[in-house]
Amino acid sequence: MNPSRLSRIAIHKKQERISLQTGYPTLTELQDDIPVLRKTDEGIVSFIKNNNILYKSIYEISKRVEGGEVSREESSSDGYATLGDIVLQWGSDSRNQDSAYDISFSSSFPKNCFSVVVNRQAAGATSPMVATDITKDKFTVDRENGISGTQTINYIAIGN
């Protein structure tokens, strides 16, 4: 069922009124169910009034964006990006170690890490390296005994 003309006008007006201004809003500026974005000393803050209750949400900086891409340190192949509540992290590691070792994420996941996929950078590699003991801060890699020498892996992790 399509929304009525009055509903479409109301939605459009709500969308028109969302703009970033400086300072805290006054109570007379706030209308029920219409969010107001403000740049304050706390950062970017969203205010919304509903049934005479004021709600406030402070936005966190997740990553600076430059040129339409998520920025990262040029000297590092590690990074992360947020897609709503989902966090993606990636990186690489090189070691000459036969025993299990931990790789720490460049930034801990806020809540959970669901999965880590590891890719071994070796031509003709037939022995996989897998991630185990996954936490929000790190994961463990234990390569097979048949793999020798320094090995470089790439990983990508997903969580929230």
C-alpha positions in Angstrom: 0.0 0.0 0.0 1.4 3.4 -1.0 1.5 6.2 1.5 -1.0 8.9 1.3 -0.2 12.3 -0.2 -0.2 13.9 3.3 2.2 11.2 4.6 4.6 11.8 1.7 4.5 15.6 2.4 5.2 14.9 6.2 8.1 12.6 5.4 9.5 15.1 2.9 9.3 17.9 5.5 11.1 15.7 8.1 13.9 15.1 5.5 14.2 18.8 4.7 14.6 19.7 8.3 17.6 17.5 8.9 20.7 19.7 8.4 23.8 20.2 10.5 23.8 23.4 12.6 26.0 24.6 15.3 25.1 24.8 19.0 22.3 23.2 21.1 18.7 23.5 20.0 16.1 25.3 22.1 12.9 23.6 23.2 10.9 25.8 20.8 13.0 24.5 17.9 12.2 20.9 18.6 9.1 19.3 17.2 7.9 15.9 18.0 9.5 13.1 16.0 11.7 15.4 13.9 15.4 14.9 14.5 17.8 17.9 14.7 21.5 17.4 14.1 23.9 19.8 15.8 27.7 20.3 16.0 28.4 20.9 19.7 31.4 20.7 22.0 30.4 17.0 22.4 30.7 16.4 18.7 27.9 15.7 16.2 24.7 15.2 18.2 21.2 14.2 17.2 18.3 15.5 19.3 14.8 14.2 19.0 11.7 15.0 21.1 8.9 12.4 21.5 6.0 12.8 23.9 7.8 15.6 25.8 10.9 13.4 26.3 14.2 14.6 24.8 16.5 12.0 23.4 20.1 12.6 22.5 22.6 10.5 20.5 26.3 11.4 20.1 27.9 10.2 16.9 31.3 8.6 17.2 34.1 9.1 14.6 34.5 5.7 13.0 37.1 6.7 10.4 38.0 9.7 8.4 36.9 9.6 4.8 39.1 11.1 2.1 38.4 11.0 -1.6 35.4 8.7 -1.2 37.5 6.0 0.4 38.1 4.9 4.0 41.5 6.3 4.9 44.2 4.3 6.6 47.9 4.7 7.4 49.9 4.5 4.2 52.6 2.4 5.9 50.1 -0.2 7.1 48.0 -2.8 5.2 45.7 -3.1 8.2 42.4 -1.2 8.4 38.7 -1.2 9.1 35.4 0.1 7.9 32.0 0.3 9.4 28.8 -0.4 7.5 26.0 0.5 9.9 26.5 -1.8 12.9 28.8 -4.2 11.0 32.6 -3.8 11.3 35.0 -5.1 8.7 38.7 -5.4 9.5 41.6 -6.5 7.3 45.3 -6.9 7.6 48.4 -9.0 6.9 51.1 -10.7 8.9 54.4 -12.3 8.1 56.2 -14.8 10.3 58.6 -17.7 10.4 57.0 -19.6 13.3 55.8 -23.2 13.4 53.8 -22.9 16.7 50.4 -21.2 17.1 50.5 -17.4 17.4 48.0 -14.7 18.0 47.3 -11.8 15.7 45.7 -8.8 17.3 43.2 -6.6 15.4 44.3 -3.0 14.7 41.2 -2.0 16.6 39.1 -4.3 18.9 35.6 -5.0 17.7 33.1 -3.2 19.9 31.0 -6.3 20.7 31.9 -9.5 18.8 34.0 -10.9 15.9 31.9 -13.4 14.0 34.4 -14.8 11.5 38.0 -14.4 10.3 39.1 -15.7 6.8 42.8 -16.2 6.3 44.5 -16.3 2.9 48.1 -17.6 2.6 50.2 -15.6 0.1 52.2 -18.4 -1.5 52.3 -19.5 -5.1 50.9 -23.0 -5.5 50.1 -23.3 -1.7 48.1 -26.4 -0.9 48.2 -26.3 2.9 45.7 -23.8 4.3 46.2 -21.7 7.4 43.1 -21.1 9.4 41.9 -18.8 12.2 40.9 -20.3 15.6 40.2 -19.0 19.1 38.5 -15.8 17.7 37.8 -13.0 20.1 36.9 -9.4 19.7 40.6 -8.5 20.2 42.5 -11.2 18.3 42.6 -14.6 16.7 45.1 -17.5 16.6 46.8 -18.9 13.5 48.5 -22.4 13.7 50.2 -23.5 10.5 50.7 -27.1 9.5 54.2 -28.5 10.3 54.7 -29.1 6.5 54.9 -25.4 5.9 58.4 -23.9 6.3 60.0 -20.5 6.0 58.4 -17.1 6.4 54.8 -17.0 5.4 52.6 -14.0 4.8 48.9 -14.1 5.3 46.1 -11.7 4.6 43.0 -11.8 6.7 39.5 -10.2 6.7 37.3 -10.3 9.8 33.6 -9.4 10.3 31.9 -8.5 13.5 29.9 -5.8 15.3 
